[in-house]
Amino acid sequence: MRSLREAFGQFATGVAVITTATDDGERAGVTVNSFTSVSLDPPLVLWCLSNRAPSAPLFLRAGRFAVNVLAADQDHLSRRFATPSTDKFAGVELLGAPLPILAGTLASFVCRTERVHDGGDHHIFVGAVEGYQRAEGEPLVFHSGRYREFWPELTTAAGAA
């Protein structure tokens, strides 16, 4: 199983924090690298959550979620939302309500849960995008079990890359 996980880890991914809130104000957030776009028309995204995640029942019940695509300097948020805690949102700057949107991200997507599929040991959430925002910057990248950085393009003395 470890060998398979290491093989999967050779695919570099971006990092996102998925957040949600119920009508009664209960919040949850989790770090994922399984986020992807599915369709532009209609606009759909998907992400996966372990069946054993403590937040799984809340995500299944909430019916909505926000995808927060992390910037290169936000690895601290990735670690925070990947670690069990009684209040992962304590001290985190948020935008928007009722869904918690993290400040300073490269993009965020507000989604209505369209479908949830069984994916073995994970739930596969498909969301209909109801709103989004984007910013410029470098993404947080995860590869082979650790965060990675982009290197700026090198320019030769003649000006060619």
Rosetta constraint file for C-alpha pairs under 8 A:
AtomPair CA 1 CA 5 HARMONIC 6.28 0.50
AtomPair CA 2 CA 6 HARMONIC 6.21 0.50
AtomPair CA 3 CA 7 HARMONIC 6.24 0.50
AtomPair CA 4 CA 8 HARMONIC 6.23 0.50
AtomPair CA 5 CA 9 HARMONIC 6.13 0.50
AtomPair CA 6 CA 10 HARMONIC 6.76 0.50
AtomPair CA 6 CA 144 HARMONIC 6.70 0.50
AtomPair CA 6 CA 145 HARMONIC 7.89 0.50
AtomPair CA 7 CA 11 HARMONIC 7.98 0.50
AtomPair CA 9 CA 143 HARMONIC 5.86 0.50
AtomPair CA 9 CA 144 HARMONIC 4.57 0.50
AtomPair CA 9 CA 145 HARMONIC 6.41 0.50
AtomPair CA 10 CA 143 HARMONIC 6.08 0.50
AtomPair CA 10 CA 144 HARMONIC 5.38 0.50
AtomPair CA 11 CA 143 HARMONIC 6.46 0.50
AtomPair CA 11 CA 144 HARMONIC 7.69 0.50
AtomPair CA 12 CA 141 HARMONIC 6.71 0.50
AtomPair CA 12 CA 142 HARMONIC 5.66 0.50
AtomPair CA 12 CA 143 HARMONIC 4.53 0.50
AtomPair CA 12 CA 144 HARMONIC 7.51 0.50
AtomPair CA 13 CA 33 HARMONIC 5.99 0.50
AtomPair CA 13 CA 34 HARMONIC 7.88 0.50
AtomPair CA 13 CA 141 HARMONIC 5.66 0.50
AtomPair CA 13 CA 142 HARMONIC 5.36 0.50
AtomPair CA 13 CA 143 HARMONIC 6.63 0.50
AtomPair CA 14 CA 33 HARMONIC 5.96 0.50
AtomPair CA 14 CA 69 HARMONIC 7.54 0.50
AtomPair CA 14 CA 70 HARMONIC 7.68 0.50
AtomPair CA 14 CA 139 HARMONIC 6.57 0.50
AtomPair CA 14 CA 140 HARMONIC 5.81 0.50
AtomPair CA 14 CA 141 HARMONIC 4.65 0.50
AtomPair CA 14 CA 142 HARMONIC 6.14 0.50
AtomPair CA 15 CA 31 HARMONIC 7.14 0.50
AtomPair CA 15 CA 32 HARMONIC 6.03 0.50
AtomPair CA 15 CA 33 HARMONIC 4.83 0.50
AtomPair CA 15 CA 35 HARMONIC 7.94 0.50
AtomPair CA 15 CA 69 HARMONIC 6.22 0.50
AtomPair CA 15 CA 70 HARMONIC 5.83 0.50
AtomPair CA 15 CA 78 HARMONIC 7.30 0.50
AtomPair CA 15 CA 139 HARMONIC 7.83 0.50
AtomPair CA 15 CA 140 HARMONIC 5.87 0.50
AtomPair CA 15 CA 141 HARMONIC 6.16 0.50
AtomPair CA 15 CA 142 HARMONIC 6.71 0.50
AtomPair CA 16 CA 31 HARMONIC 5.81 0.50
AtomPair CA 16 CA 32 HARMONIC 5.40 0.50
AtomPair CA 16 CA 33 HARMONIC 6.17 0.50
AtomPair CA 16 CA 35 HARMONIC 7.03 0.50
AtomPair CA 16 CA 67 HARMONIC 6.44 0.50
AtomPair CA 16 CA 68 HARMONIC 5.26 0.50
AtomPair CA 16 CA 69 HARMONIC 4.37 0.50
AtomPair CA 16 CA 70 HARMONIC 5.45 0.50
AtomPair CA 16 CA 78 HARMONIC 7.42 0.50
AtomPair CA 17 CA 29 HARMONIC 6.50 0.50
AtomPair CA 17 CA 30 HARMONIC 5.45 0.50
AtomPair CA 17 CA 31 HARMONIC 4.38 0.50
AtomPair CA 17 CA 32 HARMONIC 6.05 0.50
AtomPair CA 17 CA 67 HARMONIC 6.05 0.50
AtomPair CA 17 CA 68 HARMONIC 5.08 0.50
AtomPair CA 17 CA 69 HARMONIC 6.65 0.50
AtomPair CA 17 CA 70 HARMONIC 7.27 0.50
AtomPair CA 17 CA 77 HARMONIC 7.95 0.50
AtomPair CA 17 CA 78 HARMONIC 6.78 0.50
AtomPair CA 17 CA 81 HARMONIC 6.91 0.50
AtomPair CA 18 CA 29 HARMONIC 5.48 0.50
AtomPair CA 18 CA 30 HARMONIC 5.39 0.50
AtomPair CA 18 CA 31 HARMONIC 6.36 0.50
AtomPair CA 18 CA 32 HARMONIC 7.14 0.50
AtomPair CA 18 CA 65 HARMONIC 6.65 0.50
AtomPair CA 18 CA 66 HARMONIC 5.59 0.50
AtomPair CA 18 CA 67 HARMONIC 4.67 0.50
AtomPair CA 18 CA 68 HARMONIC 6.12 0.50
AtomPair CA 19 CA 27 HARMONIC 7.36 0.50
AtomPair CA 19 CA 28 HARMONIC 5.66 0.50
AtomPair CA 19 CA 29 HARMONIC 4.20 0.50
AtomPair CA 19 CA 30 HARMONIC 6.61 0.50
AtomPair CA 19 CA 65 HARMONIC 5.61 0.50
AtomPair CA 19 CA 66 HARMONIC 5.19 0.50
AtomPair CA 19 CA 67 HARMONIC 6.64 0.50
AtomPair CA 19 CA 68 HARMONIC 7.75 0.50
AtomPair CA 19 CA 99 HARMONIC 7.06 0.50
AtomPair CA 19 CA 100 HARMONIC 6.15 0.50
AtomPair CA 19 CA 101 HARMONIC 7.29 0.50
AtomPair CA 20 CA 27 HARMONIC 5.67 0.50
AtomPair CA 20 CA 28 HARMONIC 5.46 0.50
AtomPair CA 20 CA 29 HARMONIC 6.46 0.50
AtomPair CA 20 CA 58 HARMONIC 7.98 0.50
AtomPair CA 20 CA 59 HARMONIC 6.54 0.50
AtomPair CA 20 CA 62 HARMONIC 6.84 0.50
AtomPair CA 20 CA 64 HARMONIC 6.38 0.50
AtomPair CA 20 CA 65 HARMONIC 4.59 0.50
AtomPair CA 20 CA 66 HARMONIC 6.28 0.50
AtomPair CA 20 CA 99 HARMONIC 5.63 0.50
AtomPair CA 20 CA 100 HARMONIC 6.55 0.50
AtomPair CA 21 CA 25 HARMONIC 5.75 0.50
AtomPair CA 21 CA 26 HARMONIC 5.36 0.50
AtomPair CA 21 CA 27 HARMONIC 4.27 0.50
AtomPair CA 21 CA 28 HARMONIC 6.44 0.50
AtomPair CA 21 CA 58 HARMONIC 7.94 0.50
AtomPair CA 21 CA 62 HARMONIC 6.27 0.50
AtomPair CA 21 CA 64 HARMONIC 7.66 0.50
AtomPair CA 21 CA 65 HARMONIC 7.51 0.50
AtomPair CA 21 CA 98 HARMONIC 6.85 0.50
AtomPair CA 21 CA 99 HARMONIC 5.63 0.50
AtomPair CA 21 CA 100 HARMONIC 7.20 0.50
AtomPair CA 22 CA 26 HARMONIC 5.30 0.50
AtomPair CA 22 CA 27 HARMONIC 6.63 0.50
AtomPair CA 22 CA 58 HARMONIC 7.42 0.50
AtomPair CA 22 CA 61 HARMONIC 7.45 0.50
AtomPair CA 22 CA 62 HARMONIC 4.85 0.50
AtomPair CA 23 CA 62 HARMONIC 7.47 0.50
AtomPair CA 27 CA 58 HARMONIC 7.97 0.50
AtomPair CA 27 CA 100 HARMONIC 7.88 0.50
AtomPair CA 28 CA 55 HARMONIC 6.16 0.50
AtomPair CA 28 CA 58 HARMONIC 7.16 0.50
AtomPair CA 28 CA 59 HARMONIC 7.55 0.50
AtomPair CA 28 CA 88 HARMONIC 7.72 0.50
AtomPair CA 29 CA 55 HARMONIC 7.56 0.50
AtomPair CA 29 CA 81 HARMONIC 5.95 0.50
AtomPair CA 29 CA 88 HARMONIC 7.13 0.50
AtomPair CA 30 CA 55 HARMONIC 7.86 0.50
AtomPair CA 30 CA 81 HARMONIC 4.90 0.50
AtomPair CA 30 CA 82 HARMONIC 5.80 0.50
AtomPair CA 31 CA 78 HARMONIC 5.68 0.50
AtomPair CA 31 CA 79 HARMONIC 7.66 0.50
AtomPair CA 31 CA 81 HARMONIC 5.27 0.50
AtomPair CA 31 CA 82 HARMONIC 5.04 0.50
AtomPair CA 32 CA 47 HARMONIC 7.57 0.50
AtomPair CA 32 CA 48 HARMONIC 7.50 0.50
AtomPair CA 32 CA 49 HARMONIC 7.77 0.50
AtomPair CA 33 CA 142 HARMONIC 7.70 0.50
AtomPair CA 34 CA 46 HARMONIC 7.78 0.50
AtomPair CA 34 CA 47 HARMONIC 5.12 0.50
AtomPair CA 34 CA 48 HARMONIC 5.77 0.50
AtomPair CA 35 CA 45 HARMONIC 7.26 0.50
AtomPair CA 35 CA 46 HARMONIC 5.71 0.50
AtomPair CA 35 CA 47 HARMONIC 4.38 0.50
AtomPair CA 35 CA 48 HARMONIC 7.26 0.50
AtomPair CA 36 CA 45 HARMONIC 5.75 0.50
AtomPair CA 36 CA 46 HARMONIC 5.55 0.50
AtomPair CA 36 CA 47 HARMONIC 6.57 0.50
AtomPair CA 37 CA 44 HARMONIC 6.26 0.50
AtomPair CA 37 CA 45 HARMONIC 4.34 0.50
AtomPair CA 37 CA 46 HARMONIC 6.41 0.50
AtomPair CA 38 CA 43 HARMONIC 7.51 0.50
AtomPair CA 38 CA 44 HARMONIC 5.24 0.50
AtomPair CA 38 CA 45 HARMONIC 4.98 0.50
AtomPair CA 38 CA 46 HARMONIC 6.62 0.50
AtomPair CA 39 CA 43 HARMONIC 5.19 0.50
AtomPair CA 39 CA 44 HARMONIC 4.98 0.50
AtomPair CA 39 CA 45 HARMONIC 6.99 0.50
AtomPair CA 40 CA 44 HARMONIC 6.58 0.50
AtomPair CA 42 CA 128 HARMONIC 7.53 0.50
AtomPair CA 43 CA 128 HARMONIC 5.96 0.50
AtomPair CA 43 CA 129 HARMONIC 5.50 0.50
AtomPair CA 44 CA 126 HARMONIC 6.71 0.50
AtomPair CA 44 CA 127 HARMONIC 5.51 0.50
AtomPair CA 44 CA 128 HARMONIC 4.71 0.50
AtomPair CA 44 CA 129 HARMONIC 5.79 0.50
AtomPair CA 45 CA 126 HARMONIC 5.69 0.50
AtomPair CA 45 CA 127 HARMONIC 5.28 0.50
AtomPair CA 45 CA 128 HARMONIC 6.71 0.50
AtomPair CA 45 CA 129 HARMONIC 7.13 0.50
AtomPair CA 46 CA 124 HARMONIC 6.80 0.50
AtomPair CA 46 CA 125 HARMONIC 5.37 0.50
AtomPair CA 46 CA 126 HARMONIC 4.39 0.50
AtomPair CA 46 CA 127 HARMONIC 6.08 0.50
AtomPair CA 47 CA 124 HARMONIC 5.90 0.50
AtomPair CA 47 CA 125 HARMONIC 5.41 0.50
AtomPair CA 47 CA 126 HARMONIC 6.86 0.50
AtomPair CA 48 CA 122 HARMONIC 6.11 0.50
AtomPair CA 48 CA 123 HARMONIC 5.58 0.50
AtomPair CA 48 CA 124 HARMONIC 4.56 0.50
AtomPair CA 48 CA 125 HARMONIC 6.03 0.50
AtomPair CA 49 CA 53 HARMONIC 7.01 0.50
AtomPair CA 49 CA 56 HARMONIC 7.00 0.50
AtomPair CA 49 CA 122 HARMONIC 5.28 0.50
AtomPair CA 49 CA 123 HARMONIC 5.26 0.50
AtomPair CA 49 CA 124 HARMONIC 6.67 0.50
AtomPair CA 49 CA 125 HARMONIC 7.78 0.50
AtomPair CA 50 CA 56 HARMONIC 7.32 0.50
AtomPair CA 50 CA 121 HARMONIC 6.04 0.50
AtomPair CA 50 CA 122 HARMONIC 4.22 0.50
AtomPair CA 50 CA 123 HARMONIC 6.23 0.50
AtomPair CA 51 CA 56 HARMONIC 6.40 0.50
AtomPair CA 51 CA 121 HARMONIC 5.67 0.50
AtomPair CA 51 CA 122 HARMONIC 4.91 0.50
AtomPair CA 51 CA 123 HARMONIC 6.05 0.50
AtomPair CA 52 CA 56 HARMONIC 7.12 0.50
AtomPair CA 52 CA 121 HARMONIC 7.92 0.50
AtomPair CA 55 CA 59 HARMONIC 6.34 0.50
AtomPair CA 56 CA 60 HARMONIC 6.13 0.50
AtomPair CA 57 CA 61 HARMONIC 6.10 0.50
AtomPair CA 58 CA 62 HARMONIC 5.90 0.50
AtomPair CA 59 CA 63 HARMONIC 6.96 0.50
AtomPair CA 59 CA 64 HARMONIC 7.64 0.50
AtomPair CA 59 CA 65 HARMONIC 7.50 0.50
AtomPair CA 63 CA 112 HARMONIC 6.05 0.50
AtomPair CA 63 CA 113 HARMONIC 5.04 0.50
AtomPair CA 64 CA 99 HARMONIC 7.99 0.50
AtomPair CA 64 CA 110 HARMONIC 7.64 0.50
AtomPair CA 64 CA 111 HARMONIC 5.63 0.50
AtomPair CA 64 CA 112 HARMONIC 4.36 0.50
AtomPair CA 64 CA 113 HARMONIC 5.19 0.50
AtomPair CA 64 CA 127 HARMONIC 7.89 0.50
AtomPair CA 65 CA 99 HARMONIC 6.90 0.50
AtomPair CA 65 CA 110 HARMONIC 6.19 0.50
AtomPair CA 65 CA 111 HARMONIC 5.35 0.50
AtomPair CA 65 CA 112 HARMONIC 6.47 0.50
AtomPair CA 65 CA 113 HARMONIC 7.07 0.50
AtomPair CA 65 CA 127 HARMONIC 7.93 0.50
AtomPair CA 66 CA 99 HARMONIC 6.62 0.50
AtomPair CA 66 CA 100 HARMONIC 7.26 0.50
AtomPair CA 66 CA 101 HARMONIC 6.65 0.50
AtomPair CA 66 CA 108 HARMONIC 6.70 0.50
AtomPair CA 66 CA 109 HARMONIC 5.40 0.50
AtomPair CA 66 CA 110 HARMONIC 4.51 0.50
AtomPair CA 66 CA 111 HARMONIC 5.88 0.50
AtomPair CA 67 CA 101 HARMONIC 7.99 0.50
AtomPair CA 67 CA 107 HARMONIC 7.96 0.50
AtomPair CA 67 CA 108 HARMONIC 5.31 0.50
AtomPair CA 67 CA 109 HARMONIC 5.03 0.50
AtomPair CA 67 CA 110 HARMONIC 6.65 0.50
AtomPair CA 67 CA 111 HARMONIC 7.84 0.50
AtomPair CA 68 CA 101 HARMONIC 6.76 0.50
AtomPair CA 68 CA 102 HARMONIC 6.41 0.50
AtomPair CA 68 CA 105 HARMONIC 6.23 0.50
AtomPair CA 68 CA 106 HARMONIC 7.65 0.50
AtomPair CA 68 CA 107 HARMONIC 6.06 0.50
AtomPair CA 68 CA 108 HARMONIC 4.52 0.50
AtomPair CA 68 CA 109 HARMONIC 6.79 0.50
AtomPair CA 69 CA 105 HARMONIC 5.71 0.50
AtomPair CA 69 CA 106 HARMONIC 5.55 0.50
AtomPair CA 69 CA 107 HARMONIC 5.16 0.50
AtomPair CA 69 CA 108 HARMONIC 6.09 0.50
AtomPair CA 69 CA 139 HARMONIC 7.73 0.50
AtomPair CA 70 CA 74 HARMONIC 5.90 0.50
AtomPair CA 70 CA 75 HARMONIC 7.69 0.50
AtomPair CA 70 CA 78 HARMONIC 7.69 0.50
AtomPair CA 70 CA 105 HARMONIC 5.00 0.50
AtomPair CA 70 CA 106 HARMONIC 5.92 0.50
AtomPair CA 70 CA 107 HARMONIC 7.58 0.50
AtomPair CA 70 CA 139 HARMONIC 6.18 0.50
AtomPair CA 70 CA 140 HARMONIC 5.69 0.50
AtomPair CA 71 CA 75 HARMONIC 7.91 0.50
AtomPair CA 71 CA 104 HARMONIC 7.51 0.50
AtomPair CA 71 CA 105 HARMONIC 5.55 0.50
AtomPair CA 71 CA 106 HARMONIC 5.54 0.50
AtomPair CA 71 CA 137 HARMONIC 6.71 0.50
AtomPair CA 71 CA 138 HARMONIC 5.79 0.50
AtomPair CA 71 CA 139 HARMONIC 4.39 0.50
AtomPair CA 71 CA 140 HARMONIC 4.98 0.50
AtomPair CA 72 CA 137 HARMONIC 7.87 0.50
AtomPair CA 72 CA 138 HARMONIC 5.48 0.50
AtomPair CA 72 CA 139 HARMONIC 4.71 0.50
AtomPair CA 72 CA 140 HARMONIC 3.88 0.50
AtomPair CA 72 CA 141 HARMONIC 7.20 0.50
AtomPair CA 72 CA 149 HARMONIC 7.21 0.50
AtomPair CA 73 CA 140 HARMONIC 7.07 0.50
AtomPair CA 74 CA 78 HARMONIC 6.70 0.50
AtomPair CA 74 CA 105 HARMONIC 7.97 0.50
AtomPair CA 74 CA 140 HARMONIC 7.02 0.50
AtomPair CA 75 CA 79 HARMONIC 6.22 0.50
AtomPair CA 75 CA 140 HARMONIC 6.90 0.50
AtomPair CA 75 CA 147 HARMONIC 7.65 0.50
AtomPair CA 76 CA 80 HARMONIC 6.11 0.50
AtomPair CA 77 CA 81 HARMONIC 6.16 0.50
AtomPair CA 78 CA 82 HARMONIC 6.10 0.50
AtomPair CA 79 CA 83 HARMONIC 6.21 0.50
AtomPair CA 80 CA 88 HARMONIC 6.43 0.50
AtomPair CA 81 CA 88 HARMONIC 6.10 0.50
AtomPair CA 84 CA 88 HARMONIC 7.81 0.50
AtomPair CA 92 CA 102 HARMONIC 7.43 0.50
AtomPair CA 93 CA 102 HARMONIC 6.32 0.50
AtomPair CA 93 CA 103 HARMONIC 5.63 0.50
AtomPair CA 94 CA 100 HARMONIC 6.11 0.50
AtomPair CA 94 CA 101 HARMONIC 5.43 0.50
AtomPair CA 94 CA 102 HARMONIC 4.74 0.50
AtomPair CA 94 CA 103 HARMONIC 5.31 0.50
AtomPair CA 95 CA 100 HARMONIC 6.58 0.50
AtomPair CA 95 CA 101 HARMONIC 4.99 0.50
AtomPair CA 95 CA 102 HARMONIC 6.02 0.50
AtomPair CA 95 CA 103 HARMONIC 5.84 0.50
AtomPair CA 96 CA 100 HARMONIC 6.15 0.50
AtomPair CA 96 CA 101 HARMONIC 5.77 0.50
AtomPair CA 97 CA 101 HARMONIC 7.55 0.50
AtomPair CA 99 CA 110 HARMONIC 7.83 0.50
AtomPair CA 101 CA 108 HARMONIC 7.15 0.50
AtomPair CA 105 CA 134 HARMONIC 7.85 0.50
AtomPair CA 105 CA 135 HARMONIC 7.32 0.50
AtomPair CA 106 CA 134 HARMONIC 5.55 0.50
AtomPair CA 106 CA 135 HARMONIC 4.88 0.50
AtomPair CA 106 CA 136 HARMONIC 6.32 0.50
AtomPair CA 106 CA 137 HARMONIC 6.48 0.50
AtomPair CA 106 CA 138 HARMONIC 7.84 0.50
AtomPair CA 106 CA 139 HARMONIC 7.09 0.50
AtomPair CA 107 CA 132 HARMONIC 7.13 0.50
AtomPair CA 107 CA 133 HARMONIC 5.46 0.50
AtomPair CA 107 CA 134 HARMONIC 4.10 0.50
AtomPair CA 107 CA 135 HARMONIC 6.15 0.50
AtomPair CA 108 CA 132 HARMONIC 5.43 0.50
AtomPair CA 108 CA 133 HARMONIC 5.48 0.50
AtomPair CA 108 CA 134 HARMONIC 6.61 0.50
AtomPair CA 109 CA 129 HARMONIC 6.34 0.50
AtomPair CA 109 CA 130 HARMONIC 7.49 0.50
AtomPair CA 109 CA 131 HARMONIC 5.84 0.50
AtomPair CA 109 CA 132 HARMONIC 4.33 0.50
AtomPair CA 109 CA 133 HARMONIC 6.81 0.50
AtomPair CA 110 CA 129 HARMONIC 5.87 0.50
AtomPair CA 110 CA 130 HARMONIC 5.61 0.50
AtomPair CA 110 CA 131 HARMONIC 5.15 0.50
AtomPair CA 110 CA 132 HARMONIC 6.07 0.50
AtomPair CA 111 CA 127 HARMONIC 5.28 0.50
AtomPair CA 111 CA 128 HARMONIC 5.20 0.50
AtomPair CA 111 CA 129 HARMONIC 4.45 0.50
AtomPair CA 111 CA 130 HARMONIC 5.39 0.50
AtomPair CA 111 CA 131 HARMONIC 7.18 0.50
AtomPair CA 112 CA 127 HARMONIC 5.34 0.50
AtomPair CA 112 CA 128 HARMONIC 5.23 0.50
AtomPair CA 112 CA 129 HARMONIC 6.69 0.50
AtomPair CA 112 CA 130 HARMONIC 6.96 0.50
AtomPair CA 113 CA 125 HARMONIC 6.82 0.50
AtomPair CA 113 CA 126 HARMONIC 6.09 0.50
AtomPair CA 113 CA 127 HARMONIC 4.47 0.50
AtomPair CA 113 CA 128 HARMONIC 6.42 0.50
AtomPair CA 114 CA 125 HARMONIC 7.68 0.50
AtomPair CA 114 CA 126 HARMONIC 5.53 0.50
AtomPair CA 114 CA 127 HARMONIC 4.95 0.50
AtomPair CA 114 CA 128 HARMONIC 5.84 0.50
AtomPair CA 115 CA 125 HARMONIC 6.09 0.50
AtomPair CA 115 CA 126 HARMONIC 5.17 0.50
AtomPair CA 115 CA 127 HARMONIC 6.94 0.50
AtomPair CA 116 CA 123 HARMONIC 6.38 0.50
AtomPair CA 116 CA 124 HARMONIC 5.44 0.50
AtomPair CA 116 CA 125 HARMONIC 4.61 0.50
AtomPair CA 116 CA 126 HARMONIC 6.15 0.50
AtomPair CA 117 CA 123 HARMONIC 5.84 0.50
AtomPair CA 117 CA 124 HARMONIC 4.94 0.50
AtomPair CA 117 CA 125 HARMONIC 6.59 0.50
AtomPair CA 118 CA 122 HARMONIC 6.64 0.50
AtomPair CA 118 CA 123 HARMONIC 5.24 0.50
AtomPair CA 118 CA 124 HARMONIC 6.29 0.50
AtomPair CA 119 CA 123 HARMONIC 5.45 0.50
AtomPair CA 119 CA 124 HARMONIC 5.94 0.50
AtomPair CA 138 CA 150 HARMONIC 7.58 0.50
AtomPair CA 140 CA 147 HARMONIC 7.08 0.50
AtomPair CA 140 CA 148 HARMONIC 7.22 0.50
AtomPair CA 140 CA 149 HARMONIC 7.29 0.50
AtomPair CA 141 CA 147 HARMONIC 5.60 0.50
AtomPair CA 141 CA 148 HARMONIC 5.27 0.50
AtomPair CA 141 CA 149 HARMONIC 6.67 0.50
AtomPair CA 142 CA 146 HARMONIC 5.54 0.50
AtomPair CA 142 CA 147 HARMONIC 4.48 0.50
AtomPair CA 142 CA 148 HARMONIC 5.81 0.50
AtomPair CA 143 CA 147 HARMONIC 6.32 0.50
AtomPair CA 143 CA 148 HARMONIC 6.60 0.50
AtomPair CA 153 CA 161 HARMONIC 6.89 0.50
AtomPair CA 154 CA 161 HARMONIC 5.85 0.50
AtomPair CA 155 CA 159 HARMONIC 5.57 0.50
AtomPair CA 155 CA 160 HARMONIC 5.66 0.50
AtomPair CA 155 CA 161 HARMONIC 4.61 0.50
AtomPair CA 156 CA 160 HARMONIC 5.50 0.50
AtomPair CA 156 CA 161 HARMONIC 6.05 0.50
